[in-house]
Amino acid sequence: MDLDQLIKGCKKNQRKAQKEFYEYFFPYAMKICLRYSSSEEDALEVVNDGFLKIFKSLNKLKKNSAVKGWISSIMVNSSIDHYRKNVKHKSSSFDNENEENFSVNSEVLERMSSEEILEMVMELPYPHRVIFNLYVIEGYSHKEISEKLSLGESTSRSYLTRANGMLRERLVKIQIPQS
């Protein structure tokens, strides 16, 4: 079945079309949700919630050619919803005692694959990773992030600063030969 027929079948609530649609877009959706989840199990829950939203609102899709971007948007928003439901809003302390100026050799980044960089981002602690992804990858402003996650703009900035610092530290360790 081609994509247009698949979407048409999904709009008519045809289970076979929905199953094929799910299986076709599952890897793409899972990749997005893993960026925001604390585990594969959480990501799978978000993906399934996202697909429920997709099937309920597929009639709102104006152009079938825009389906991937539309799915991405739904998965990101489902991840944000999941984050809001499951994260206890406790104050985090951001100590500056280890705030050193690390310089990273640009050659290190050039040698790294996108998978290696993504892996480093995935190793960030949960709230830091969510903020980093929303700001750097999705392009949200701190104001938008604070509204979506119900936290202050300064908290969003702090998480991003801390995430950047953690990534910088890891990159410095990579460039220093281990003995």
C-alpha positions as semicolon CSV with decimal commas, in nm:
position;residue;x (nm);y (nm);z (nm)
1;M;0,000;0,000;0,000
2;D;0,134;0,345;-0,081
3;L;0,130;0,623;0,178
4;D;-0,179;0,798;0,041
5;Q;-0,379;0,473;0,046
6;L;-0,247;0,394;0,392
7;I;-0,356;0,732;0,529
8;K;-0,693;0,702;0,355
9;G;-0,744;0,360;0,515
10;C;-0,646;0,496;0,857
11;K;-0,894;0,781;0,820
12;K;-1,162;0,516;0,759
13;N;-1,050;0,333;1,078
14;Q;-0,935;0,027;0,883
15;R;-0,736;-0,181;1,134
16;K;-0,506;-0,329;0,869
17;A;-0,410;0,018;0,744
18;Q;-0,358;0,141;1,101
19;K;-0,134;-0,157;1,176
20;E;0,075;-0,096;0,864
21;F;0,093;0,279;0,938
22;Y;0,205;0,205;1,295
23;E;0,468;-0,047;1,185
24;Y;0,597;0,182;0,911
25;F;0,635;0,492;1,132
26;F;0,717;0,315;1,459
27;P;1,100;0,335;1,424
28;Y;1,080;0,704;1,338
29;A;0,847;0,778;1,631
30;M;1,052;0,568;1,872
31;K;1,371;0,751;1,778
32;I;1,205;1,083;1,862
33;C;1,056;0,963;2,191
34;L;1,381;0,804;2,309
35;R;1,538;1,151;2,305
36;Y;1,291;1,262;2,569
37;S;1,234;0,950;2,777
38;S;1,421;0,811;3,073
39;S;1,394;0,453;2,943
40;E;1,288;0,248;2,641
41;E;0,978;0,143;2,834
42;D;0,878;0,509;2,884
43;A;0,952;0,585;2,519
44;L;0,729;0,296;2,409
45;E;0,448;0,427;2,629
46;V;0,487;0,774;2,475
47;V;0,495;0,630;2,121
48;N;0,173;0,438;2,183
49;D;0,004;0,744;2,334
50;G;0,124;0,944;2,035
51;F;-0,018;0,696;1,785
52;L;-0,353;0,705;1,963
53;K;-0,352;1,083;1,917
54;I;-0,250;1,041;1,554
55;F;-0,533;0,801;1,475
56;K;-0,787;1,021;1,655
57;S;-0,682;1,335;1,467
58;L;-0,564;1,203;1,131
59;N;-0,852;1,382;0,961
60;K;-0,683;1,712;1,057
61;L;-0,380;1,627;0,840
62;K;-0,406;1,858;0,540
63;K;-0,125;1,722;0,320
64;N;-0,021;1,359;0,323
65;S;0,328;1,465;0,222
66;A;0,363;1,646;0,558
67;V;0,285;1,336;0,762
68;K;0,639;1,287;0,896
69;G;0,664;1,640;1,036
70;W;0,314;1,607;1,178
71;I;0,408;1,278;1,348
72;S;0,723;1,438;1,485
73;S;0,524;1,724;1,635
74;I;0,276;1,486;1,798
75;M;0,554;1,266;1,940
76;V;0,740;1,566;2,084
77;N;0,418;1,698;2,241
78;S;0,332;1,351;2,374
79;S;0,682;1,333;2,525
80;I;0,630;1,671;2,691
81;D;0,292;1,555;2,827
82;H;0,456;1,241;2,964
83;Y;0,733;1,447;3,122
84;R;0,480;1,676;3,291
85;K;0,281;1,380;3,425
86;N;0,579;1,190;3,562
87;V;0,842;1,435;3,682
88;K;0,817;1,553;4,036
89;H;0,884;1,925;4,033
90;K;1,146;1,954;4,296
91;S;1,399;2,228;4,310
92;S;1,734;2,138;4,171
93;S;2,053;2,289;4,288
94;F;2,296;2,401;4,029
95;D;2,628;2,443;4,196
96;N;2,889;2,639;4,016
97;E;3,181;2,499;4,208
98;N;3,294;2,289;3,912
99;E;3,212;2,548;3,647
100;E;3,542;2,553;3,468
101;N;3,609;2,678;3,121
102;F;3,658;2,367;2,915
103;S;3,779;2,409;2,563
104;V;3,693;2,139;2,316
105;N;3,907;2,077;2,013
106;S;3,684;2,103;1,704
107;E;3,864;1,801;1,554
108;V;3,705;1,584;1,824
109;L;3,358;1,680;1,705
110;E;3,453;1,631;1,341
111;R;3,567;1,275;1,414
112;M;3,247;1,184;1,595
113;S;2,949;1,037;1,414
114;S;2,601;1,175;1,467
115;E;2,519;0,850;1,650
116;E;2,805;0,908;1,896
117;I;2,691;1,264;1,959
118;L;2,330;1,152;2,006
119;E;2,450;0,882;2,246
120;M;2,622;1,149;2,455
121;V;2,301;1,353;2,463
122;M;2,106;1,040;2,565
123;E;2,340;0,997;2,863
124;L;2,239;1,334;3,007
125;P;2,019;1,313;3,317
126;Y;1,648;1,310;3,234
127;P;1,540;1,673;3,288
128;H;1,860;1,808;3,132
129;R;1,814;1,591;2,823
130;V;1,453;1,704;2,777
131;I;1,545;2,073;2,798
132;F;1,850;2,025;2,573
133;N;1,643;1,848;2,307
134;L;1,363;2,102;2,315
135;Y;1,601;2,397;2,291
136;V;1,879;2,269;2,063
137;I;1,707;2,010;1,845
138;E;1,345;2,128;1,831
139;G;1,428;2,501;1,845
140;Y;1,193;2,602;2,126
141;S;1,274;2,921;2,319
142;H;1,319;2,913;2,697
143;K;0,985;3,090;2,728
144;E;0,811;2,819;2,524
145;I;0,987;2,544;2,720
146;S;0,888;2,700;3,050
147;E;0,525;2,718;2,938
148;K;0,520;2,360;2,807
149;L;0,690;2,211;3,114
150;S;0,542;2,443;3,377
151;L;0,874;2,567;3,507
152;G;1,047;2,902;3,514
153;E;1,251;3,035;3,224
154;S;1,553;3,063;3,452
155;T;1,514;2,695;3,544
156;S;1,506;2,606;3,176
157;R;1,823;2,809;3,120
158;S;1,990;2,644;3,419
159;Y;1,913;2,295;3,293
160;L;2,047;2,385;2,948
161;T;2,362;2,541;3,092
162;R;2,422;2,235;3,306
163;A;2,356;2,001;3,008
164;N;2,601;2,197;2,794
165;G;2,859;2,175;3,073
166;M;2,816;1,798;3,106
167;L;2,853;1,752;2,731
168;R;3,163;1,973;2,727
169;E;3,318;1,768;3,010
170;R;3,258;1,446;2,817
171;L;3,407;1,592;2,500
172;V;3,716;1,705;2,690
173;K;3,758;1,351;2,827
174;I;3,738;1,215;2,474
175;Q;4,013;1,444;2,348
176;I;4,247;1,362;2,638
177;P;4,413;1,029;2,561
178;Q;4,337;0,772;2,830
179;S;4,648;0,606;2,973
